[in-house]
């Protein structure tokens, strides 16, 4: 269980076409793509805010003053 063959994939696609119709599928895929794009953007921004900022080393502070 867990391995999908060609027959199962075709059956799933057929059910999706029957449920949503041929015109609605491109709209659904566009929405999914935009959602993934927003998710990646948000996770990338979150990674940048988690990184600590670089602080000057103590040796550099002593040399300046």
Secondary structure, 3 states (H helix, E strand, C coil): CCCCCHHHHHHHHHHHHHHHCHHHHHHHHHHHHHHHHHHHHHHHHHHHHHCCCCCCCHHHHHHHC
